Amino acid sequence: MGLITGLLTLPLAPVRGVAWVADKLVAVAEEQFYDVDAIYAELRELAADLDEGRISEEEFDRAEDVLLQRLQDATARNRST
């Protein structure tokens, strides 16, 4: 980047910095959301909640469907990378 370009785009530096931070936050959030081990842990916790009567069968089924879809998406995502 030349001196003139650097000076002219200097006011945009905070915007570029915020965009970079946002990109990093999205990447970390996606990594955590699609972590297979974390999904399995959530499934175990969900089963324990059902066994101990903290949730109903309907709540279990709905939450399990969501977690199994996440697991399927995570597995497909991991295969593609």
N, C-alpha and C positions, 0 to 999 in steps of 0.2 A: 504494500500500500504506500503510495507516495505521500509526501508531506502535505500537499494541497488536499488530496482526498482525505487524509487523516484528519486534517483540521476541519474540513467541511462536514465530515460525518461524526465528529466528536460529540455533538449534541445527541446523537442516536446511541451512544455507548450504553447508557442506562437501560434502554429498551432492549438492546442485544443481550445485556447481562441478565435481565429479567427473563427473556426468552430462553436463554441457556439454562437458567435455574429451573424454569418450568419444564423443559425437556428432561432434565435430570430427575425431577420429582416424578414425572410420568413414568420414566423408565424404572425407577425403584418401586413405584406402586404396582406396575404391571408384573415385575419380577416377584413381588410378594403375593400378589393375587393369584398368579399361576404357579406357585410353588407347590409341587405335588405332595411333598411331605407335610406341608401345612394343611392342605386339603384333607389328607388322610387323618391328621390330628383332629380336625374339625368334625369329620365323620365319626371318629371314636367318641368325641365329646358329646355329639348328638345322640349316639346310641346309649351312652351313659345317662344322659338326660331322660331318655325314654324309659330306660330300665328303672330309674329312681322316681319316675312319675312326675318329673318337672314339666314334661310336655306331653301332649296327646299324640295318638297315632297319626292324626291328620297333620298336625304341625311337623311331626317327624317326616312324614311322606313328602310334604312340600319342601322342607329344608333339605332333605336327602336328594330330591330331584335337582335342586339348584346346585348342590355340591357335586353331584355326579356329572352334571353338565360342565361345571368348571373343571373337573378332573379330565373329562374328555377333551375340552378345549386346551387345557394345559399339556396334555399328552400330544395332541396334534401340533401345538405350538413348539414343543420341545423337539419333535421330529423334524420340523421344517427349518430349525436353526442349526 
